[in-house]
Every structure is written in structure tokens, then in C-alpha cells.
């Protein structure tokens, strides 16, 4: 009887423990929050809102976006880096935080090694733009004006340590233009300033300015795209004008804190891949001008390493 009692007790304990173990193994069991290190309305926020439905479907769980702008994106990503590594807090990362920002003089309280890369899913390009009634019809018009009026032309960027700022510096260096930088909190704000003619020119994220280019409210002069955009087929690229730098476009991906359990990491990496290849997601991002470009974690890491080396070289060139 004593042995029978022990056996019954063991079975009962096992039955009680089984649901708890299953609950621990299941991921995700509750909503996942994605920290977006940017203001609403800009390309980083737009990209996150585009991927959210497909990511939610791939995870079979709710995905909640939380905007944490500040310090060129480092404020929000620091929150991701220090979050509990359980998969329930991840971040909408961008390449510039780990490349341009690192060499800009901005204090970056983390390194790439503080994160688990989950994969890249889209790229946003920038367009040098002016208001539709500005006197400059082409990039050459801007160059000529800048040469004749040194220090008189002002340009908008999304702030120190961003790809828009670096792109403008590269452009100014290439064509020896003396211009005044005016930083803004994000792409949406700088676009509004150009549209309202508070600022002469600036690098507008294509996703933010697409509708204004289509309606002729903004005039595009040159893009950072690797090839001419089909929507702006008459607009040349940086590469065509001799600027062949890596890292001048905004590459969006998802990041988690370092130390994720393997089972959680596999679920998240797989979900990002499936979301990035989702047909409805692809149609939506291409429709607003984002380039749907999936890269797995290894390729994403390789890109960051290459871009960082190239941007360090560009920074040295800009200093001379």
C-alpha cells in the first residue's frame, strides 16, 4: 500500500508539473513589445508599422509598438539592450545606430554585441529635395548657388549620427559646398520644414516624401538609391554623380537583447523571415517606396561590419 501511495503521489505531481512545463516552453504566451527608437511618422516608425501585422501573424501573438525617440535612436535601443532576454521586448533597429552614430561623437551606451540580430527586412532611401517653387531645378543649380553664396544655403537632416546627416556631408564634400546644417528630430519633421520653406533643402526619406513627390509639392534632385527609382526615373543617384559610399541608406531590422534562450531565438528569427517574405507585407512596403530586402542574422551582421568600415573611411575623408 505504501508503494502504491508513493506511485499515485508521483503521478499526481507529474500531472501538475506538466501544464507548468508546457506553459514555460510555449513562446510567445503574451504580447511582444517592439521598441521603435524614432518619432511617429518617419521611415523607422513607418517600417515598424508595415511589418507589425505580418510579424503578429507569424508569431500568432499580439505585437505592440512603443515609440522611444531620442539621441539618434540610441535611447530606445538602450531600452532593448537592457531588457530581460526573454523575447518579449525587441527593437526596431536601424543600421545607422551601429555605424554612423558610433563615429558621430554621440555617446552610444551599447555595442552590437549587446544584441541578438533577428534579421533585416527593408531599406529606405533618401531623396535630396526642395519645395516645388524653389528656384533650383536640378542638383547642379544647387551646387552653383552654394558656390556663389557660401554659407547662405541651409539644409535639414534628422540630426547628428543619422544617414541623412552623413549623406548631406558626403554631398557637400563631393561638390565643395559650404552649407549650414539644421537638425530635426526625425524625417517627418524635416520634410515638413522643407515643404513649408523654413529650410532650403534636405535629405527626405522616400517613404515620407513619396506622396509629395507624386503631387509635385516637393521637387526631387538626387537619390541615395542603388539604382534609379521607378517612381523617380528622371532623378539621378549619388552613384551616378560619383558618390559610391555604403551606409547612406536606412536598413531596418529587428533586434533582441543578448542572451535569448535558443528556442525563443529560433521562433523570433523564423517569424521575422516569414513576415519579411509575406506577400501582403511586400506589396505594402513597395507601395510606399520601401525596398523589401530580407537579410538573415548572419547577413545583417556582415552588412553592419562592412558599412561601419566604409563609414569610418568616409568620415576620415570628410575631415580632410
VEXDO-668122 format. One record per residue (C-alpha): residue in three letters; residue number from 1; x, y, z; chain. Coordinates in nm, 3 decimals. Each point is the difference from the previous one (the first is absolute). Layout:
 res   n      xx      yy      zz chain
 Ala NUM       X       Y       Z     A
...
//
This chain:
 res   n      xx      yy      zz chain
 Unk   1   0.000   0.000   0.000     A
 Unk   2   0.284   0.235   0.084     A
 Unk   3   0.158  -0.055  -0.343     A
 Unk   4  -0.337   0.054  -0.168     A
 Unk   5  -0.045   0.329   0.187     A
 Unk   6   0.345   0.117  -0.107     A
 Unk   7  -0.076  -0.089  -0.360     A
 Unk   8  -0.333   0.184   0.003     A
 Unk   9   0.163   0.305   0.155     A
 Unk  10   0.274   0.000  -0.266     A
 Unk  11  -0.255  -0.020  -0.280     A
 Unk  12  -0.203   0.283   0.151     A
 Unk  13   0.307   0.223   0.032     A
 Unk  14   0.101  -0.077  -0.357     A
 Unk  15  -0.348   0.095  -0.123     A
 Unk  16   0.017   0.327   0.189     A
 Unk  17   0.350   0.077  -0.129     A
 Unk  18  -0.079  -0.081  -0.365     A
 Unk  19  -0.223   0.304  -0.072     A
 Unk  20   0.252   0.229   0.170     A
 Unk  21   0.284  -0.141  -0.210     A
 Unk  22  -0.207   0.034  -0.316     A
 Unk  23  -0.083   0.360   0.090     A
 Unk  24   0.368   0.076   0.048     A
 Unk  25   0.093  -0.160  -0.331     A
 Unk  26  -0.264   0.181  -0.205     A
 Unk  27   0.118   0.325  -0.152     A
 Unk  28  -0.152   0.247  -0.041     A
 Unk  29  -0.264  -0.035   0.267     A
 Unk  30  -0.077   0.374   0.023     A
 Unk  31   0.038   0.315  -0.214     A
 Unk  32   0.345   0.101  -0.123     A
 Unk  33   0.099   0.366   0.014     A
 Unk  34   0.216   0.151  -0.271     A
 Unk  35   0.192   0.312   0.104     A
 Unk  36   0.012   0.245  -0.292     A
 Unk  37   0.290   0.243   0.062     A
 Unk  38  -0.149   0.283  -0.204     A
 Unk  39  -0.283   0.250  -0.017     A
 Unk  40  -0.334  -0.096  -0.157     A
 Unk  41  -0.036   0.069  -0.371     A
 Unk  42   0.360  -0.046  -0.111     A
 Unk  43   0.144  -0.296  -0.195     A
 Unk  44   0.104  -0.203   0.306     A
 Unk  45  -0.349   0.027   0.148     A
 Unk  46  -0.161  -0.066  -0.338     A
 Unk  47   0.209  -0.312  -0.055     A
 Unk  48  -0.096  -0.136   0.342     A
 Unk  49  -0.368   0.059  -0.071     A
 Unk  50   0.033  -0.177  -0.334     A
 Unk  51   0.163  -0.313   0.147     A
 Unk  52  -0.219  -0.018   0.313     A
 Unk  53  -0.304  -0.182  -0.148     A
 Unk  54   0.212  -0.259  -0.180     A
 Unk  55   0.218  -0.051   0.308     A
 Unk  56  -0.305  -0.039   0.220     A
 Unk  57  -0.140  -0.260  -0.238     A
 Unk  58   0.329  -0.190  -0.016     A
 Unk  59   0.025  -0.008   0.381     A
 Unk  60  -0.372  -0.062   0.055     A
 Unk  61   0.019   0.268   0.270     A
 Unk  62  -0.068   0.370   0.042     A
 Unk  63   0.284   0.238  -0.084     A
 Unk  64  -0.008   0.342   0.169     A
 Unk  65   0.207   0.290  -0.135     A
 Unk  66   0.144   0.249   0.250     A
 Unk  67   0.172   0.318  -0.125     A
 Unk  68   0.313   0.097   0.196     A
 Unk  69   0.171   0.277  -0.201     A
 Unk  70   0.315   0.181   0.108     A
 Unk  71   0.378   0.018  -0.040     A
 Unk  72   0.002  -0.115  -0.364     A
 Unk  73  -0.180  -0.320   0.093     A
 Unk  74   0.231  -0.107   0.280     A
 Unk  75  -0.252   0.076   0.276     A
 Unk  76  -0.249  -0.257  -0.121     A
 Unk  77   0.260  -0.261  -0.088     A
 Unk  78   0.156   0.032   0.345     A
 Unk  79  -0.339  -0.103   0.139     A
 Unk  80   0.014  -0.309  -0.222     A
 Unk  81   0.360  -0.079   0.095     A
 Unk  82  -0.083   0.004   0.373     A
 Unk  83  -0.335  -0.182  -0.025     A
 Unk  84  -0.042  -0.348   0.143     A
 Unk  85   0.114  -0.242  -0.274     A
 Unk  86  -0.324  -0.194  -0.018     A
 Unk  87  -0.118   0.112  -0.345     A
 Unk  88  -0.283   0.220   0.118     A
 Unk  89   0.188   0.325  -0.060     A
 Unk  90   0.172   0.046  -0.336     A
 Unk  91   0.098   0.306  -0.200     A
 Unk  92  -0.046   0.145  -0.345     A
 Unk  93   0.367   0.055  -0.072     A
 Unk  94   0.164   0.199  -0.279     A
 Unk  95   0.350  -0.030  -0.135     A
 Unk  96   0.098   0.360   0.071     A
 Unk  97  -0.021  -0.051   0.377     A
 Unk  98   0.286  -0.250  -0.025     A
 Unk  99   0.199   0.178  -0.270     A
 Unk 100  -0.049   0.375  -0.055     A
 Unk 101  -0.096   0.077   0.361     A
 Unk 102   0.308  -0.178   0.135     A
 Unk 103   0.235   0.239  -0.180     A
 Unk 104  -0.207   0.318   0.040     A
 Unk 105   0.107   0.090   0.352     A
 Unk 106  -0.336  -0.107   0.142     A
 Unk 107   0.034  -0.212   0.312     A
 Unk 108  -0.113  -0.354  -0.081     A
 Unk 109  -0.047  -0.203   0.321     A
 Unk 110   0.007  -0.339  -0.172     A
 Unk 111   0.165  -0.197  -0.279     A
 Unk 112  -0.137  -0.243  -0.254     A
 Unk 113   0.111  -0.280   0.231     A
 Unk 114  -0.273   0.105   0.246     A
 Unk 115  -0.262  -0.119  -0.248     A
 Unk 116  -0.126  -0.310  -0.176     A
 Unk 117  -0.062   0.081  -0.366     A
 Unk 118  -0.330  -0.139  -0.127     A
 Unk 119   0.026   0.109  -0.364     A
 Unk 120  -0.042   0.304  -0.228     A
 Unk 121  -0.315   0.045  -0.202     A
 Unk 122  -0.002   0.330  -0.192     A
 Unk 123   0.206   0.294  -0.123     A
 Unk 124  -0.103   0.363  -0.031     A
 Unk 125   0.188   0.236  -0.227     A
 Unk 126   0.029   0.377   0.027     A
 Unk 127  -0.071   0.272  -0.254     A
 Unk 128   0.160   0.343  -0.006     A
 Unk 129  -0.305   0.222  -0.032     A
 Unk 130  -0.112   0.361  -0.016     A
 Unk 131  -0.345   0.155   0.005     A
 Unk 132  -0.181  -0.003  -0.333     A
 Unk 133   0.039   0.377  -0.051     A
 Unk 134   0.366   0.018   0.103     A
 Unk 135   0.228   0.161  -0.260     A
 Unk 136   0.215  -0.311  -0.041     A
 Unk 137  -0.113  -0.246  -0.266     A
 Unk 138   0.296  -0.238   0.015     A
 Unk 139   0.289  -0.096   0.227     A
 Unk 140   0.231   0.206  -0.220     A
 Unk 141  -0.212   0.306   0.073     A
 Unk 142   0.048  -0.059   0.374     A
 Unk 143   0.375  -0.049  -0.045     A
 Unk 144   0.031   0.322  -0.198     A
 Unk 145  -0.200   0.198   0.257     A
 Unk 146   0.207  -0.142   0.287     A
 Unk 147   0.323   0.097  -0.176     A
 Unk 148  -0.126   0.353  -0.064     A
 Unk 149  -0.148   0.039   0.350     A
 Unk 150   0.221  -0.188   0.248     A
 Unk 151  -0.168  -0.053   0.337     A
 Unk 152  -0.338   0.128  -0.120     A
 Unk 153  -0.163  -0.334  -0.081     A
 Unk 154  -0.143  -0.196   0.294     A
 Unk 155  -0.086  -0.368  -0.001     A
 Unk 156  -0.212  -0.226   0.219     A
 Unk 157   0.103  -0.335   0.140     A
 Unk 158  -0.136  -0.238   0.262     A
 Unk 159   0.286   0.099   0.230     A
 Unk 160   0.360  -0.090   0.074     A
 Unk 161   0.070  -0.368  -0.037     A
 Unk 162  -0.266  -0.069  -0.265     A
 Unk 163   0.029  -0.110  -0.362     A
 Unk 164  -0.170   0.320  -0.117     A
 Unk 165   0.268   0.209   0.168     A
 Unk 166   0.284  -0.213  -0.138     A
 Unk 167  -0.153   0.006  -0.350     A
 Unk 168  -0.010   0.379   0.003     A
 Unk 169   0.358   0.017   0.124     A
 Unk 170   0.112  -0.235  -0.278     A
 Unk 171  -0.185   0.209  -0.257     A
 Unk 172   0.147   0.326   0.132     A
 Unk 173   0.351  -0.148   0.001     A
 Unk 174  -0.030  -0.143  -0.351     A
 Unk 175  -0.107   0.331  -0.152     A
 Unk 176   0.178   0.235   0.245     A
 Unk 177  -0.315   0.169   0.128     A
 Unk 178   0.003   0.215   0.314     A
 Unk 179  -0.343  -0.051   0.162     A
 Unk 180  -0.156   0.037   0.344     A
 Unk 181  -0.138  -0.314   0.166     A
 Unk 182  -0.335   0.020   0.183     A
 Unk 183  -0.085  -0.319   0.193     A
 Unk 184  -0.355  -0.122   0.055     A
 Unk 185  -0.140  -0.277   0.224     A
 Unk 186  -0.089  -0.223  -0.294     A
 Unk 187  -0.085  -0.043  -0.367     A
 Unk 188  -0.359   0.120   0.031     A
 Unk 189   0.102   0.326   0.166     A
 Unk 190   0.278   0.083  -0.247     A
 Unk 191  -0.232  -0.073  -0.294     A
 Unk 192  -0.262   0.239   0.140     A
 Unk 193   0.266   0.270   0.042     A
 Unk 194   0.107  -0.028  -0.365     A
 Unk 195  -0.361  -0.005  -0.116     A
 Unk 196  -0.069   0.312   0.206     A
 Unk 197   0.318   0.166  -0.132     A
 Unk 198   0.147   0.051   0.346     A
 Unk 199   0.298  -0.196  -0.136     A
 Unk 200   0.151   0.018  -0.349     A
 Unk 201   0.082  -0.365  -0.069     A
 Unk 202   0.040  -0.333   0.176     A
 Unk 203   0.018  -0.377  -0.025     A
 Unk 204  -0.362  -0.115   0.012     A
 Unk 205  -0.072  -0.369   0.070     A
 Unk 206  -0.173  -0.126  -0.312     A
 Unk 207  -0.275  -0.167   0.203     A
 Unk 208  -0.079   0.335   0.164     A
 Unk 209   0.014   0.209  -0.314     A
 Unk 210  -0.141  -0.238  -0.264     A
 Unk 211  -0.348   0.153  -0.008     A
 Unk 212   0.147   0.352  -0.012     A
 Unk 213   0.225  -0.093  -0.292     A
 Unk 214  -0.295  -0.156  -0.182     A
 Unk 215  -0.216   0.310   0.056     A
 Unk 216   0.284   0.238  -0.096     A
 Unk 217   0.011   0.163   0.343     A
 Unk 218   0.367  -0.092   0.038     A
 Unk 219   0.259  -0.008  -0.277     A
 Unk 220   0.248  -0.293   0.008     A
 Unk 221   0.355   0.074  -0.113     A
 Unk 222   0.206  -0.315   0.072     A
 Unk 223  -0.045  -0.325   0.193     A
 Unk 224   0.217  -0.233   0.207     A
 Unk 225  -0.165  -0.305  -0.162     A
 Unk 226   0.232  -0.264  -0.148     A
 Unk 227  -0.186   0.041  -0.332     A
 Unk 228  -0.247   0.256  -0.130     A
 Unk 229  -0.340  -0.036   0.161     A
 Unk 230  -0.278  -0.095  -0.240     A
 Unk 231  -0.218   0.269   0.157     A
 Unk 232   0.274   0.262  -0.056     A
 Unk 233   0.151  -0.128  -0.321     A
 Unk 234   0.134   0.342  -0.104     A
 Unk 235   0.182   0.058   0.329     A
 Unk 236   0.370  -0.100   0.008     A
 Unk 237   0.166  -0.190   0.283     A
 Unk 238   0.297   0.082   0.219     A
 Unk 239   0.190  -0.275  -0.179     A
 Unk 240  -0.055   0.169  -0.336     A
 Unk 241   0.154   0.316   0.142     A
 Unk 242   0.307  -0.177   0.134     A
 Unk 243  -0.105  -0.069   0.361     A
 Unk 244   0.028  -0.375   0.054     A
 Unk 245  -0.011  -0.031   0.377     A
 Unk 246  -0.160  -0.289   0.187     A
 Unk 247  -0.220   0.082   0.297     A
 Unk 248  -0.192   0.300  -0.136     A
 Unk 249  -0.333  -0.183  -0.003     A
 Unk 250  -0.214  -0.098   0.296     A
 Unk 251  -0.010  -0.377   0.051     A
 Unk 252  -0.270  -0.120   0.238     A
 Unk 253   0.012  -0.318   0.204     A
 Unk 254  -0.109  -0.149   0.328     A
 Unk 255   0.228  -0.048   0.300     A
 Unk 256  -0.036  -0.172   0.337     A
 Unk 257   0.212   0.019   0.314     A
 Unk 258   0.304  -0.225   0.022     A
 Unk 259  -0.052  -0.332   0.176     A
 Unk 260  -0.329  -0.122  -0.147     A
 Unk 261  -0.076  -0.368   0.065     A
 Unk 262   0.059  -0.196  -0.321     A
 Unk 263  -0.364  -0.103  -0.034     A
 Unk 264  -0.112   0.365   0.025     A
 Unk 265   0.267   0.118  -0.244     A
 Unk 266  -0.102  -0.261  -0.257     A
 Unk 267  -0.367   0.102   0.027     A
 Unk 268   0.079   0.370  -0.046     A
 Unk 269   0.250  -0.045  -0.285     A
 Unk 270  -0.246  -0.225  -0.183     A
 Unk 271  -0.283   0.248   0.057     A
 Unk 272   0.202   0.291  -0.141     A
 Unk 273   0.090  -0.204  -0.309     A
 Unk 274  -0.362  -0.103  -0.057     A
 Unk 275  -0.127   0.354   0.056     A
 Unk 276   0.258   0.145  -0.241     A
 Unk 277  -0.104  -0.247  -0.270     A
 Unk 278  -0.373   0.048   0.058     A
 Unk 279  -0.162   0.104  -0.328     A
 Unk 280  -0.229   0.263   0.156     A
 Unk 281   0.293   0.155   0.187     A
 Unk 282   0.207   0.015  -0.319     A
 Unk 283  -0.280   0.169  -0.190     A
 Unk 284  -0.052   0.258   0.275     A
 Unk 285   0.365   0.098   0.037     A
 Unk 286   0.064   0.022  -0.371     A
 Unk 287  -0.316   0.209  -0.028     A
 Unk 288   0.141   0.268   0.232     A
 Unk 289   0.349  -0.007  -0.150     A
 Unk 290   0.183  -0.227   0.242     A
 Unk 291   0.222  -0.264  -0.158     A
 Unk 292  -0.096  -0.343   0.136     A
 Unk 293   0.341  -0.154   0.072     A
 Unk 294   0.023  -0.295   0.242     A
 Unk 295   0.337  -0.089   0.153     A
 Unk 296   0.045  -0.278   0.254     A
 Unk 297   0.189   0.074   0.325     A
 Unk 298   0.340  -0.099  -0.142     A
 Unk 299  -0.044   0.217  -0.311     A
 Unk 300  -0.129   0.287   0.215     A
 Unk 301   0.310  -0.019   0.219     A
 Unk 302   0.228  -0.011  -0.304     A
 Unk 303  -0.169   0.308  -0.144     A
 Unk 304   0.055   0.196   0.321     A
 Unk 305   0.367  -0.093   0.014     A
 Unk 306   0.056   0.104  -0.363     A
 Unk 307  -0.198   0.322   0.034     A
 Unk 308   0.178   0.099   0.318     A
 Unk 309   0.341  -0.037  -0.167     A
 Unk 310  -0.117   0.201  -0.302     A
 Unk 311  -0.152   0.275   0.214     A
 Unk 312   0.317   0.031   0.208     A
 Unk 313   0.189   0.047  -0.329     A
 Unk 314  -0.256   0.256  -0.119     A
 Unk 315   0.024   0.186   0.331     A
 Unk 316   0.375   0.028  -0.037     A
 Unk 317  -0.045   0.130  -0.355     A
 Unk 318  -0.250   0.261   0.117     A
 Unk 319   0.247   0.126   0.261     A
 Unk 320   0.267   0.068  -0.263     A
//
